[in-house]
Amino acid sequence: MSRKYFGTDGMRGEVNKGFMTPDIALRVGLAAGRAFIRGDHVHRVVIGKDTRRSGYMYEPALAAGFAAAGVDVIMVGPMPTPAVAMLVKSLRADLGVMISASHNPHHDNGIKFFGPDGFKLSDEKELEIEDMIDNGVMDALVPSEKLGRATRLEDARGRYVEFAKATVPNGVTFDGLKVVVDCANGAAYKVAPMVLWELGAEVIPMGVEPDGFNINKNCGSTHPEAMCQRVVAEDADLGVALDGDADRLILCDENGTIVDGDQIMALITRNWHKRGMLKGGGLVSTVMSNLGLERLLENEGLTLERTKVGDRYVVERMRSSGFNVGGEQSGHIVLSDFATTGDGLIAALQVMTEIVQSGHKASEACNQFEPVPQLLKNVRYAGGDPLGTDKVKASIAAAEKELNGSGRLVIRKSGTEPVIRVMAEGDDETQVHRLVDQICDEINASV
């Protein structure tokens, strides 16, 4: 069954266009409310959001839909996506909703769902909701005496702050660490600096003045350059950059050098293995993670299991195979001992813990392996299936034959925007660049 509304990470699109309109949001609330009725008890949904202006539009629309379906609504305001997942379990709610387009600019927004266990919904459950949005959603309407009510949870921020602090081992403090934290003018603009400061760090905050339109704008994990410069200028020990909903993390060391998700996962995996905390004998990541990470783990007798792109699929594999570390090169880090989804702040706390306990500088602790040359390019298309043409297929086949086991080729359509992502990696950087360019040229010629 094809998807109409949901992509790789919930619903996402341009505000007030396509399916990202208030009337659809109301129908989504009705459909999701109906889909999660599980008995005669009073059902509850937790709704969080990031700092986009459009959140003020989608929040009441969703709340109205849920209330019309007989579900009580608990609104928590601007909070990280992982905080919403945590609160669903903490409050014994039946469903969680995060209104966010993650790392996208302000003119996009999205809707992510979490089930009562705090995990993102399966493809099957999303398709069930999709079907109800367009077919029979009015059946979800309840009589007036069964309508839900909407309230705000005043202590949501404090709950998450204490939860995050509790993930740091007893006795560990960050006294003496100077940390630049870039909150992307997004959902963590209050909680992230608060957590780091309360754990003892000297905090230099950035991206903590949201105006509804500056989320992710030249800041955060997708634009970490300003953070890197600030770390060097302030003689800080570490830079922490989150994205708009704080489920993604990119670091930089004291020299201003970027540390991506692969290096973060390598550090945490090796540290947890050393401390006897690692489960599953390795980690789970996606097809996009660097071959250097895979080689590092193999040398230490650990495994790297790969999934298709999307932290939801990483989590599914972690749960089915018993892993407790997983994530994506882009910075989604999932530590299932603590969280059910990617949590940039908790991942940063684990890295800071290793820096404190080892006595190493960030540049030493975070340089876990030498990455294999890797290149990713995006090709935008208007419609159709560019990957289905004979010339594109032939170009891909020729590149795979040339790499012949010495590297990897990953070509896929984005689940959130109309682009094709072309990635190659291998020991020969010149070859990698040439192959990516050849494939991109063929795709461009076909669109």
C-alpha positions in Angstrom: 0.0 0.0 0.0 1.5 3.3 -1.0 1.9 6.2 1.4 0.1 9.5 1.0 0.9 11.4 4.2 3.7 9.6 6.1 7.4 9.5 5.1 10.4 8.1 6.9 9.8 10.2 10.0 6.1 11.0 10.3 4.3 13.6 8.2 6.3 16.5 6.9 5.8 19.3 4.3 5.5 23.0 3.6 3.2 24.8 5.9 -0.3 25.4 4.6 0.4 23.5 1.4 -0.4 20.0 0.3 -1.4 17.9 3.4 0.2 20.2 6.0 -3.0 22.3 6.5 -5.0 22.8 9.7 -8.0 20.9 8.4 -5.8 17.8 7.7 -4.2 18.2 11.2 -7.6 18.1 12.7 -8.4 14.9 10.7 -5.1 13.4 11.8 -6.1 14.0 15.4 -9.4 12.3 14.9 -7.9 9.4 13.0 -5.0 8.8 15.5 -7.4 9.2 18.4 -9.7 6.5 17.0 -6.7 4.2 16.1 -5.5 4.2 19.7 -8.7 3.6 21.6 -7.8 0.6 23.6 -10.5 0.1 26.1 -13.0 1.9 28.3 -10.5 4.1 30.2 -10.0 7.8 29.6 -7.4 8.0 26.9 -4.7 10.6 26.9 -2.3 12.0 24.3 0.8 14.2 24.9 1.4 16.9 22.4 4.7 18.7 22.2 6.2 21.1 19.6 9.3 23.0 18.6 9.5 26.7 18.2 8.1 27.2 14.7 5.3 29.9 14.4 3.2 27.3 12.6 3.1 25.2 15.8 0.6 27.6 17.2 -1.7 26.6 14.3 -1.2 22.8 14.3 -1.3 22.3 18.1 -4.9 23.5 18.6 -6.0 21.7 15.4 -4.6 18.4 16.6 -6.0 19.0 20.1 -9.5 19.6 18.6 -9.3 16.4 16.6 -8.2 14.3 19.6 -10.8 15.9 21.9 -13.5 15.2 19.3 -12.5 11.6 19.3 -12.8 11.5 23.1 -9.1 11.7 24.0 -7.8 14.0 26.7 -5.0 16.2 25.5 -1.9 17.1 27.6 0.1 19.9 25.9 3.7 20.5 27.0 4.7 23.3 24.7 8.2 23.5 23.2 10.0 20.4 24.2 12.5 18.0 22.5 11.1 15.1 20.6 12.7 12.6 23.0 11.1 14.4 25.9 7.7 13.8 24.4 8.5 10.1 24.0 9.6 9.9 27.6 6.5 11.8 28.8 4.2 9.4 27.0 5.5 6.5 29.2 5.8 8.7 32.4 2.2 9.9 32.2 0.9 6.5 31.1 -0.6 8.1 28.0 -1.9 6.2 25.0 -0.2 8.3 22.3 2.4 11.0 21.9 2.6 13.7 19.1 5.5 15.9 18.3 4.9 18.9 16.0 8.2 19.5 14.2 10.0 19.3 10.9 13.2 18.5 12.8 16.2 20.1 11.0 14.1 21.7 8.2 13.6 25.5 7.9 10.7 27.3 9.5 8.4 27.1 6.5 8.2 23.3 6.9 6.5 21.5 9.7 5.6 18.0 10.5 3.8 15.6 12.9 5.5 12.6 14.5 3.7 9.9 16.6 4.8 7.8 19.5 2.8 4.8 20.8 2.1 4.1 24.4 5.5 2.4 24.8 7.3 5.6 23.7 8.4 4.1 20.4 7.6 5.5 16.9 4.8 3.9 15.1 5.2 1.0 12.8 4.6 1.3 9.0 1.4 -0.7 9.5 0.0 1.6 12.2 0.8 4.7 10.1 -1.0 3.2 7.1 -4.0 2.5 9.3 -4.1 6.2 10.4 -3.6 7.3 6.8 -6.6 5.2 5.7 -8.8 6.6 8.4 -7.8 10.2 7.5 -9.5 9.9 4.1 -12.0 7.2 4.8 -14.5 7.2 7.7 -12.7 9.7 10.0 -16.1 11.1 11.0 -16.9 7.8 12.6 -14.4 8.8 15.3 -16.6 11.6 16.5 -18.0 10.9 20.0 -21.1 12.4 21.7 -20.7 15.5 23.7 -20.6 13.8 27.1 -17.5 11.8 26.0 -15.5 14.7 24.5 -11.9 14.9 25.7 -10.5 18.0 27.4 -7.2 19.9 26.9 -4.7 20.9 29.6 -1.1 22.1 29.9 1.5 20.2 31.9 3.3 23.0 33.8 6.3 20.9 35.0 7.1 19.1 31.7 10.4 20.9 31.4 11.6 20.0 34.9 10.6 16.4 34.4 12.8 16.1 31.3 15.7 18.0 32.9 15.8 15.5 35.8 15.4 12.6 33.5 18.4 13.7 31.4 20.6 14.3 34.4 19.8 10.8 35.7 21.5 9.3 32.6 24.9 10.5 33.9 26.6 7.9 36.2 26.5 8.7 39.9 29.4 10.8 41.0 30.2 12.2 37.6 30.1 16.0 37.3 31.2 18.3 34.5 33.0 20.8 36.8 35.7 22.5 34.8 34.3 21.7 31.4 33.5 24.7 29.2 30.9 23.8 26.7 29.3 25.7 23.8 25.8 24.5 23.2 23.9 25.5 20.1 20.2 24.8 20.4 19.2 25.8 16.9 16.6 28.2 18.2 14.6 25.1 18.6 12.8 22.9 21.1 15.8 22.4 23.5 16.6 26.1 23.8 15.8 26.1 27.5 16.4 22.5 28.7 19.8 21.8 27.1 21.7 24.7 28.7 19.9 24.0 32.0 20.9 20.4 32.1 24.6 21.1 31.3 24.8 23.9 33.8 23.1 21.9 36.6 25.7 19.1 36.0 28.5 21.5 36.6 29.6 22.7 33.1 30.4 26.3 32.2 27.8 26.8 29.5 28.0 29.2 26.5 24.6 29.1 24.9 23.8 29.8 21.3 20.6 29.5 19.3 18.5 30.2 22.3 16.4 33.1 21.1 13.7 31.6 18.9 11.3 34.0 17.1 9.2 31.4 15.3 11.2 31.8 12.1 14.9 31.4 12.9 14.8 27.7 13.8 17.8 25.9 12.2 18.7 29.1 10.4 22.5 29.2 10.1 22.7 27.3 13.4 22.3 23.9 15.0 23.5 20.5 13.9 22.9 21.2 10.1 24.9 24.4 10.3 27.6 23.9 13.0 30.1 26.4 11.6 29.2 29.2 14.0 29.4 26.7 16.9 32.9 25.6 15.8 34.1 29.2 15.6 32.7 30.0 19.0 34.4 27.0 20.6 37.8 28.2 19.3 37.1 31.8 20.2 36.0 31.0 23.8 38.7 28.4 24.3 36.0 25.9 25.1 36.5 22.1 25.6 33.6 21.0 23.5 30.8 22.2 21.2 27.3 20.6 21.2 24.9 21.3 18.3 21.3 20.1 18.4 18.7 20.3 15.6 15.3 21.9 15.8 13.7 19.1 17.8 16.9 18.0 19.6 16.8 14.4 18.5 20.0 14.9 16.5 23.5 15.8 17.6 26.7 17.0 16.0 29.8 17.8 18.1 33.0 19.7 17.6 36.3 19.3 19.6 38.3 22.0 21.2 40.0 22.7 17.9 36.7 23.4 16.2 36.8 20.1 14.2 33.4 18.5 13.5 32.5 15.2 15.1 29.7 13.4 13.3 27.3 10.7 14.4 29.6 7.8 13.3 32.4 9.0 15.6 29.9 9.6 18.5 28.5 6.0 18.1 32.0 4.6 18.0 33.0 6.4 21.2 29.9 5.3 23.1 30.0 1.7 21.8 33.6 1.2 22.7 33.2 2.9 26.1 30.1 0.9 27.0 31.8 -2.3 25.8 34.8 -1.6 28.1 32.4 -1.0 31.0 30.3 -4.1 30.3 27.3 -2.1 29.4 27.1 -2.9 25.7 24.3 -5.2 24.5 24.1 -7.1 21.2 27.8 -7.2 20.6 28.0 -4.0 18.5 25.7 -1.4 17.2 23.0 -0.7 14.6 23.3 2.0 12.1 22.1 2.7 8.5 23.6 2.2 5.1 25.0 5.7 5.3 27.5 5.1 8.1 31.1 5.2 7.1 33.0 2.0 6.1 35.7 3.1 8.6 33.2 2.6 11.5 32.5 -0.9 10.3 36.2 -1.8 10.0 36.9 -0.4 13.5 34.2 -2.5 15.1 35.3 -5.6 13.2 38.8 -5.2 14.5 37.5 -5.3 18.0 35.2 -8.3 17.5 32.1 -6.1 17.4 29.4 -6.0 14.7 27.7 -3.2 12.7 24.2 -4.1 11.6 22.9 -1.8 8.9 19.3 -0.8 8.1 17.7 1.5 5.6 17.8 5.2 6.4 15.6 6.4 9.2 16.1 6.2 13.0 12.8 4.4 13.2 14.3 1.4 11.3 17.4 1.6 13.5 15.2 1.3 16.6 13.2 -1.6 15.2 16.4 -3.6 14.5 17.8 -2.7 18.0 14.7 -4.0 19.6 14.5 -7.2 17.5 18.2 -8.0 17.9 18.9 -6.9 21.4 21.2 -3.9 20.8 21.3 -0.9 23.1 23.4 1.5 20.9 22.3 2.6 17.4 21.9 5.7 15.3 22.8 7.5 12.1 25.8 9.4 10.8 23.6 12.5 10.6 23.5 12.5 14.4 20.5 10.6 15.5 21.9 8.6 18.4 19.6 6.0 20.1 20.7 4.7 23.5 17.9 2.4 24.5 19.0 2.0 28.1 17.7 5.5 28.5 15.4 6.5 25.6 13.1 5.1 22.9 14.2 7.4 20.2 17.2 9.6 19.2 18.1 12.0 21.9 20.9 14.5 21.1 21.3 15.8 24.6 21.6 12.4 26.3 24.1 11.3 23.7 26.1 14.5 24.4 26.1 13.7 28.1 27.6 10.2 27.4 30.4 11.8 25.4 31.1 14.3 28.1 31.1 11.5 30.7 33.8 9.7 28.7 35.9 12.9 28.4 35.7 13.5 32.2 36.4 9.9 33.1 39.2 9.4 30.7 40.8 12.7 31.2 41.3 13.0 27.4 40.6 16.1 25.4 37.6 16.0 23.1 40.0 15.7 20.1 41.4 12.6 21.5 38.2 11.0 22.8 36.2 11.7 19.6 38.8 10.7 17.1 37.8 7.0 17.1 38.7 6.0 13.5 39.9 7.3 10.2 36.9 7.8 7.9 37.0 6.2 4.5 36.5 8.9 1.8 32.8 9.4 1.3 30.8 11.7 -0.9 27.0 12.4 -0.8 25.2 14.5 -3.4 21.5 15.2 -3.8 19.7 15.5 -7.1 16.3 17.2 -7.0 13.5 15.9 -9.3 10.0 17.0 -10.1 8.3 13.7 -10.6 8.5 10.3 -12.2 11.1 7.7 -11.4 14.6 8.8 -12.5 16.2 5.7 -11.0 14.1 3.5 -13.4 15.7 4.6 -16.6 18.0 2.3 -18.5 20.9 4.8 -18.6 20.7 5.5 -14.8 20.5 1.7 -14.1 23.5 1.1 -16.3 25.6 3.9 -14.6 24.8 2.4 -11.2 25.7 -1.1 -12.3 29.0 0.1 -13.8 29.9 1.9 -10.6 29.2 -1.1 -8.4 31.3 -3.3 -10.7 34.2 -0.8 -10.5 34.1 -0.6 -6.7 34.1 -4.5 -6.6 34.1 -4.8 -2.8 36.6 -2.0 -2.2 33.8 0.4 -1.3 30.1 1.0 -1.2 27.4 2.7 -3.3 24.1 3.8 -1.8 21.4 5.4 -3.9 18.0 6.2 -2.5 15.1 8.5 -2.7 14.6 10.8 0.3 11.6 10.1 2.4 11.0 13.7 3.3 11.7 15.7 0.1 11.8 15.1 -3.7 15.5 14.4 -4.0 17.6 11.4 -4.8 20.6 10.9 -2.6 23.8 9.5 -4.2 26.5 8.3 -1.9 29.7 6.4 -2.6 32.7 5.6 -0.4 36.0 3.8 -0.9 39.7 4.0 -0.3 40.3 5.9 -3.5 38.8 9.4 -3.0 39.3 10.4 -6.7 37.3 7.3 -7.8 34.6 8.0 -5.2 34.1 11.6 -6.5 34.1 10.5 -10.2 31.5 7.7 -9.7 29.1 10.0 -7.7 29.4 12.7 -10.4 28.8 10.2 -13.2 25.6 8.9 -11.6 24.3 12.3 -10.7 24.9 13.5 -14.3 22.8 10.5 -15.6 20.0 11.2 -13.1 20.0 14.9 -14.0 19.8 14.0 -17.7 16.8 11.9 -17.0 14.7 14.4 -15.0 
